[in-house]
C-alpha cells in the first residue's frame, strides 16, 4: 500500500550544501499492517512523517513515496488536499500546540469531515460524538476548549481527528510521549482496538520501544537519518543484530530487566557535519578502518536488513568444547579432577556476560583458559576469528593484548617490589609498545580513567601502601593499559567492603561503556551480577548448566543449581513474618 524508496530530505542551511536529515530511507507498509520507526532524538523520525504528508517544501524532498501506486513526491498543494485526512493522516507529537486554542474540541474533530467528506455541520458533529466515544472521550470534552483538557485527553482528541475521515494510513508521531504510565496503557489498548476494527495501516514513530513492540509487526531502526536495521519487531528487539540497535534496546527501561540501564557511548552526530563512512562508527564497539571511510549498504542478512560492513554484531570470543583436567594428591594415589567439562560459550562485542557458580565449580579455571593463562586439555578458544589456543610467537602476543585478566586477589597481579607507575607500565614494557614518554602518558591516562591520582608521590607507592580498593583499581588500570577488547574479571570486588564494591562495580560499568569493551564477570554472587549482566551463565561441577538473559535467569531459573544460588543470595529486607520468627529464635 505505502512504499518508500530512497527517501531523502535536505534542509537548506546558509553556507552549507544543506542538512541531509533523512538519507536514503526505504520501507514498505502493507494494508492493515503496522510498522515502527525507532531511534534517538534527532534521528529523522518526525522528518519522515512530515515528508509522508507532503508537509515539507517540494524542493527539500527527493526519492519516491507511493500510496497504492500513486507517486506523492512532487505533488502540488492542491493535489495533496484530497489525500490528507482521507488517505493518510497524522497524529502529531506536540499535543499542546496541535489543537487551536480558540475553538472547542468537538468543532476541531468535526472540521475534517465537513471539509473533506462534505458532511453538514450537524452530521459532522454527530460523527464527532461517535468518534469521541470510540477513543474514550465524553460529551463534555467536545464542548471544552483545549486548555481544559489533560495531555492524555488532547491525545485522544487528536486521534479522533485523525480517524475522522477513515484514512488508509495512520501515522502516529510519539503518541506516548509525556504520558503517565496508566494513560499510556489506555492509549496503547485503544490503538490496538482501532487497528483491529478499522484495518488501517499503522506507522508508529517513537522512542518508546515498548509501545512499538506491542503495536507493530515490523520495525525500522533509524540512526542519523539512515535505516541501520529493518525486520520483524520481535526478532529485532529480541535479538538485535546492528550494534546501534543492540545499544538502543539495552538503554530501554523495562520492568522485566534486572540490570541497571546502560547508555550508548558517545553522542549522536552533528547533522550539519556527519562523520564519513558509517555514521555510527565513532560510537561503535566493533568499528574497523573500512567503517571510517565507506558507507555501508542496507543488505539482507538471514531474513534481516542490516547496514553494517561486518554483517551486524560480531562474536568477539568463542570457546568450543573446553576441557581441563588436574591430577591432585591428597596423600594417596593421584586423583583425576575434571575441572572444566566440554564448555562452549560466546561473548559478543560490547557485551557484559556473568559467569556464576559456587566455589570449585570451575569458573576461575575456565576464565584463565579463555585468556590463555591456562592451556586446555581439549577444545579451543577463538578470539576475533583467530585460534588463541594454537597461536604462537608474535600472533600470540598480539592476541594476548586483546584480552586481559583481572584476578580475584590483586596481589596476584602486582609485584610488591614495583611502584604503581611501574606496575601499570609493565605490560607496555613487556610488549615493547611506544616510546618511554608515550608509555608514561598512557599510564597517566589510564590511572585517571580508573579514578586514581597521578601525582609523583602516589605513582611512587607500592602495593602494601595502598588500600584494597586502590590496589584493585591499579590492577584494572594495568589490564586496561594494553587497550583490550575483552576483560575477564574474576571476583573483582569479592575482597572489598560493600561500599567499595559498589564504587568499583560502577567503575567497571563506566569503563566498559566508554571504551566499548566486552566484560566477562566471574562471580558467586547473583545479587551483584544481575545489576550489570546482559547474559548470565551458570556453572556447576565444570559444566554450563543454564544460560540466558539476566532477567530470564533471575525470574525463571530452570536448573536446580540456579534456583539454589538464587535462594542463597543475600537479602537485606525481611518480611514482617520472617523478622517476627527470627526474633523468637
N, C-alpha and C positions, 0 to 999 in steps of 0.2 A: 504493500500500500504506500508507505513512505520510504523513499530510497534517497540516501545522501551519499554523494560521491565526491571525494577530493574537495571538500568544502574549505575555503579559505576566506578569512575575514581580516582585513587590514585597516587599522585606524590611522588616519593621517596625523603626523606629528611634525611640526616645523623643524627643519634642519636634519631630518632623517628620511629614509625611504618609507617610513611608516612602521607601525607596530603590528606585527602579524599575531593577532590574538588567537586565531584558530588557523591551523596549518595542516591541510590535507586530511581532514577528518572524513571517514566513511562509515556508514552503518545503515541498517535497514530495520523497519518496523512493520510487522505483519498486521493485518486487520484483526483486532481483538487481542493482539499481543501486548507485551509490556517490556520496555527496555529502560534500564537505569543508566545514567551517566554520572560518574563519581569522580572526585578529585579535590585537591586542596583549593582554598580560596585563590582566585586569580588564574585557575587552570583554563578558563574559557567556556565554562558550562553555560552561564547566562548568555554569553555572546552567541552560542549556538542556538539557544532558544529564541532569541530575537531574530536571528537570521531565518529560522524556520517560519516565522510570522511576517517576514518582509519588513521588519522594523528598522533595519539599517539602510542608509542611502545605497542605492543600487551599485554605485561605483566601488563600494567597500567590499562587495561580496563576489567571489569567483567560485567556480565549481558547479555542481549540479544538485538541485533538490527537486525530486519528482514526487508528486502526490497522485497516485493512480495514473501514472504516465504523463501527467501534465508538469512541464518544467516551470518552477516557481522563481528561479533566479533570473533577475532582469525584468520581472513583471512591473508594470506601471502601478501607481497607487490605485488608479481606477480599476485595474484588473484584479487587484488584491481584495477589494471591498466585498465581493460575494464569497470569497474564500474564508476570510477571517470570521470567526464565530460559527459559521455554518459547516465548514470543512475541517478547520483546525483552530483550536482555542488555547489560550494560555492563562494559567493561574500564576500571577507574578509573586515574587518573593516579598516585596515591600508592602505588606497589607496596610500599613499605616498611611501610605500615600496613594494607594491604588483606587480607593473609593473617594468620590467627590464629597467634600465636607458639607456642601450646601444643599444636597439632595438626600431625600430619605432613601434608606437601603432598598426598600421594595421598588422604588422608582428606578433605581440603577439596575436591579435584576431584570426588571421588565423591559428596559430600554432596548437591549439587543434583539428581543423578539418583535418589538414594534418596527425597528429599523430594518432588520434582515429577514424577518418572516412575514412582515406586513400585518401583524395582529393588531386589533383595536386596543386602545388603552385598557378597556375592561377585560378583554381576553388576555392581554399580556399580564395584567395584574393577577388574574385568576391563576394563570400558569405559574407566576412568580410565587404565589401562595403554595401551590403544589410542590414546586422545587424546594421551597424553604422547608417544608415538612420532610422531604426526602433527605435533606442534608442536616436535619436536626435543629432547625430554627423554628421559632414560634411566631405567630402573627404579630406580636408586639415588636419583634425585631424588625419586621418590614416597615413599621411606622417610625422606627428610630432613625436618628442620624448616626453616621459612622462613629463619631466620638463617644456615643453612648453604648457602643459595643466593646466587648473584650477582644483581645487579639484572636482567640480561637473562634469567636463568633464572626469576626470580619473574614477570617479564612474561609469559613463555611459560606458566607455571602458571596465571596469571590468564586468559590467552587460552583455555587448555584448559577452565577452569571455565566461561567464557562460552559456549563451543561445546558444552558437555556435553549440553544439552537441545535442541540444534539449533534455535536461535531464528530467527525470520524477519528480525529486525533486530538487527544487532550494532553497538553504539556503542563507539567507541574514543576515550578521552579522553587526549590527549597520549601516545600509545603509544611514541614515540621519545624522549621527554624523559629526559635523563640517560643515554642510551645512547651508548656509544662508536660510532665510525663502522662498524666491522665488525659489531657486534651490531645496529646499526640496519639495515644492508644485509640481514642474515639475517632480521630481523623483517619487513621490507617484502616480501622474497621469499616468506616464509611467509604473510603476509596475502594476497598475490596468489593463492597456491595455494588458500588457504582460501576466498576469494571465488569463485574459478573452480569449485572442486569442490562447494561447498555451496550456492551460489546465493543466499546470504542478502543482504539489503540492508545496505550498509555506510555508517555515518555516522562520518566521521573528523573529530574535533575536535582542532585542532593549530595551533601557530605554526610548525611545520616545513613550509614551503611546498613543499619538495622532495618530502616524503612525500605531501602532498596531490596534487601534480602527478602523481606516479607511480600513485596508487591510485584516484583519483576521476575521474568524468566531468563533474560539476557542482560548483561551489563558491559558497558564500555568504560574503561579506566582512562581518564584524561590527565595528562601532565604537560604543563606549559604549552597548551594548545594542540597537543598531539595525542592520539589514542595509542597507549602503550600495551594494553591488553583488552581483549574482547572475547566473550564466551558465555556459557551458561552461568547464571548468577551463583548457584550453589557450588559449582566447580571452582569458579574464580575466587570466591570468598573462602571456600573450604580448603583449597589447595592452590594458593596464588603462585603464579609462575614468574611474573616480572618482579624484579627487586623492589620497584616502587609500589606495586600492588601489595606485596608482602609487608612493606613498611606501613602502608595505609591501613591494612587490616589489623596489624598489631598495635596501631595507635588508637583503635576504636574502643571506647569504654563499653564493656559488655558484662552483664551480670554473670554469665557463665564462665568468665575468665578469672582465674585465681591470681595471676601475676599482676604486678604493677604495670601501668601504662608505659609504653615506650614510644618516644618521638622518633621521627626520621631525622637523621643528622643533617646539618646544614639548613639552607633556606631555599624556597622556590626561586628560580632565576629572574633576573630583571627582564621584563618583556621587551624593553627597548634594545637591550644588548644580550640576547640569549646566547648561551655557550655554543660553541661549534660542536659538530658531531652529534652524539646522543645528548639531548638536553638534560638528562638525569645523571650524566656521568660524574659531575662534581660531588654528588651525594651518594653514589652507588658504591657498595662494598666490593663489587667484583669487576670494576671498570678496568679495561685493558687499553693499550695505546690506540687501537682501532676505534674505540668508543669516543676518544677525544677528537677525532678528525672526520669520521664517516658517520653519516646519519643512518640509523637502522631502518629497514623497511618493516612494515607490518606483514608478517608471514604466518601461515598456518603451521602449528606445531602440535601434533597429536590432538586435533579437534579444538584447539585454542589458537586465537590470533595474538601474536606477541611481537613487539618491536624491540628486539634485543639481539645483538650480534652473537651472543653466546647461546641463544635459544631459550633464555629465561634463567631463573635462579639455578645456580650450579651447586653440585655436591663438592664441598671442599675436601672432606676426608671420608674415606670409605674403608671399613675393616671387613675382611672376608674370612670367616671361619677361624678366628684366632684361638690358639690353644697355648697354654703354658703349664708345664709340669715341673714340680720341685720334688727333690728327694730329701726327706727330713729324717734326722736321727734323734730318737727320744731315749737313747741308752741301749737300744736293741738293734734289730735289723733296720736298714733304711726303709722308710715308708714312702710310698709314691703318693704325692698330693697333686691332683689336677686342679690348679687354682683358677684357670680360665678354660671354659669348655665350649668350643665351637661358637664363639661370639661374633656376630656380624652387626654392624651398625653404620649409619651415615650421619654426617654433620654437614649442613648446608652453609653457604656463605652468610655471614652475619647472624647466624642462629645461636641461641642460648639453649644448650641441652644439659639437663641434670642427670647424673648417674648416681642412683641412691641404692643403699643396701646396708645391712648390718656389718659390723666388724668381721673380717675374714671372708667376706663374700667374693672377693677378687677384684674390687673396684680399683684399688691402687695399682695392682699388677696390670690390669687392663690399661689404665691411664699411662703407665710407664711404657708399655708396648706401643701405644698409639703415637708417642713422641720419639720412639727409637731408643729409649734408655734401657729397654729390655728386648732381647730378641725372642720372637715367638717360636714355639716348637711346632707350629702348624699355622697355616693361613698367611695372610699378608695384609699390609696397610698401604692404601693408595692415597697419596696426598697430591692434590691438584693434577690428577691424571698420571702421576709418576709413582712407581712402586718404591715406597720408602724402605720396605724390608730388604729389598735386593740392592738398593743404591750403595755405591761405594765412592770413595775419593771426593772429588770436587762436587759431584752431584749430591752426595750425602751431606756435605757441608752446606750446600745451598738449600736443600730441603730442610735441614735442621734449623735454619734461620726462620722458616715459615711457621714452625710450631714450637711453642715453648711451654715448659712445665713449671708450675708453682707448687712446691712440696708443702705438706702439712706443717712440718717443723721448719721455720725459717733458718734455723742454724744449720740445716742440711744443705742450704743453698749458698750460704755466705761463709767464706773462710774467715775465721775470727781474727786472723792477723791483718786482714785488709781493712782499709778505711772505707767509708761509704762511697767516696768517689772511685776508689779502686775496684770495689765490688761491683758497682754498676757498670764501670767501663770495661771490666774484664772480658765479657763476651765480644766486645768490639776488638779488643786486643787479640783475642784468640782467632777471630775471623779475619783479622787484618783489614778492617773496614775504616776508611777515612784516614786523614792525617791526624796527628795529636791534637791540634786545635779543633778540628771537626769533631773528634771524639769527645773532647771536653764540652763542646756546645751541645752535643746530643745528650750527654749526661745531665747537663743543667736543665734542658728542656723536659726530659723525661721525669726528673725529680719534681719539677714544677707541676707536671701533669698528675702526679700521684699525691700532691699536696705536701711536699716536704721542702724545707728550707734549702737554699743553695749557697749560703754564706760559707766562708772558708772554715769557720770553727765546726759547723755541722758536717761538712764534707770530710773533715779530718777525724771524725769519731769512728770508733769500731763497734762491732756488734754488741758487746757487753755494755756499752754506754747508751744504748737505745732502749726505748720502751718496746713492749711486744708489738704494739700497733705500728710504731715507726719502723721496726725491723721488717715487718711483713710488707710495708709499703716499699722498702728498699728492695725486697725480693721481687715485688711486682714491677718496679722500675727496671730492675735487671732483666726481667723477662721481656719487657716492652722495648728495650733499647735496640733490639735487632729488628723491630717493626714486623712482628709475626702476623700471620693471618688467623692463627688459632692459638688460644690459650687453654691449657689443661690445668685447672686449679684443683688440687687435692686437699679437701677440707681446709680452705684458706683462712677461715675465721674460727676454726674449732678451738684454738688455744687462747681466744680473746674473750673479754667480758662482753655482755650483751650490747652495751652502748658502743664499744669499739667494733663489735661485729657489724652493727647496723651501718656505722660510718664506712667501714671497709667494703661491705657489700654494695652500698650506694656508689662508692668509688669505682668498683669493678663494673657496675652497670653503666656509669657515665663514660668510662674508658671504652667499653665495648661499643657503645653507640657512636661516640665521637670518632673513633678510629676504624669503625666498621669491622671489628673483629668478630670471629666466631668464638664461643666460650663453651667449654665442657666443664661443668661444675660438679666435682665429685663430693658427695656428702652422705651422711647417715640421717640428715635432718630434713624430713619432708616439709615441715613447717617453714623452714628457711628457703628451700629451693623453689617452693610454689610461688614465691614472690617475684622470681626473676626468670624462670624457665619457660621457654616456648614448648619444649617437649621434655618428658621425663622417662628415663629408662630405669627399670627396677631390676637389680641384680641379686641373685640368690644362689649360693653354692656354685659359683663360677659361671652361671648362665644368666642371660637376659630373660626374665620370666614375664615381663609385661612392659609395654611401651605405648606412648600416645601423647596427645596434647596434655599439658599440665592440668587444665580444667577437667578433662575426662578422667585422668588418673585419680585426682583428688575426689571428684564427685561420684565416680562409678568404678571403683577399683575392681578388677576382675580376678586377680590372683590372690590367694590366701595370704601370701607373704606381704603383698602390698597392703592388704587390709590390716595385717598385724603392725606394719610400720606406721600406718595412719592412727591406729588405736593407741600406739605408744608415743605419738607426737605430743610435745608439751602443750598444755592448755592453762592459761593464766586465770580465766574466769570460770568458776564452777557454778552450776545451778544451785538454787536455794536448797533443794533436797540433798544434793551432794555435800554442801557445806554443813548442813544440819547433821547428816550422817557422820561426817568427819569429826564434828565437834563432840559427838557422843563416843568417839573412839571405836 
